[in-house]
């Protein structure tokens, strides 16, 4: 069961300091990742359990990350919430 909801505190856009990678975590449990000028470079679903996030790309690729002190650590990248 997907534990993501509209009220989940991690829903929103997360971005690297240089702005190159942008993860939009949607309230419906889907995500859209932009890379550089390439919008929707990756799309899929995600699930958050506690401070941990799992990603399942529509192409079958999987990844994960952790939220630590309001920062998303994912695949060697650090993403901050876009305000």
N, C-alpha and C positions, 0 to 999 in steps of 0.2 A: 504494500500500500504506500502510495506517495504521501509523505508527511509534510508536503509544502502546501501552504494556504496563502490567501490574500494578505493575511495579517503577519505572515512570517517576517521576522526582522531582516532577513538577508535578501528579500526581493528588491530588485532595483539594478542599477548599472554599476559595475565594478571595472576599473580601468587601471592600466599600468601607468607609472609616473610619466613615461614618454608619450602616452596616449595611443600607442600602437595596437594594444590588445584591449578589447572592450567586451566584457561579458554582461549581457542583459539577462538577468534572472527574472523570468516572468511569473506572475502569481499562479498560473495554471500548471506549473511544474515543467515548463519548457524553457530552453535558453537559446539565445542567439549570440554568437560570437563573431565580432568583426576583427579583422586584422588589417591594419593600415587603412587603405582606401577600399578594401574589399569587405563590404557589408555582408553579413550572413555567410561568412567563410565556413562556419560550422553551426549546425543546428541540432538540437536533440532534446532529451529530457534530463532532468536532474532530480535528485532527492537529497534532502538535508536531514541528517540524524545528529542531534546535538549540535556540535561545532564542525561536523564533518560533512562534506558534499561529495556525491558521486555523480558523474556525468556519463550518459550514454548517447553518443553521437548517432544521428540517423544513418550513417554509413557503417556503424558497428564498432567504431572506436570507443574505448572507455578511458576515463581519467578520473582523478579525484583530487581533493584538496581539503584544507582546514582553515577555519576562521579563527584567528588568534588576535585578541585585543582589537577587534574591529577591522582587521586586515585579512584578506583572502590570500592564502599561500597555495598556489596551484602550479604544478609542473615546473618548479623552479622560478616561477614568476611571483611577484607581489603585486596585488591589485587592491586599490583603495576605492571605497564607495564614492561615486560621483554625486556631488551635492548640487 
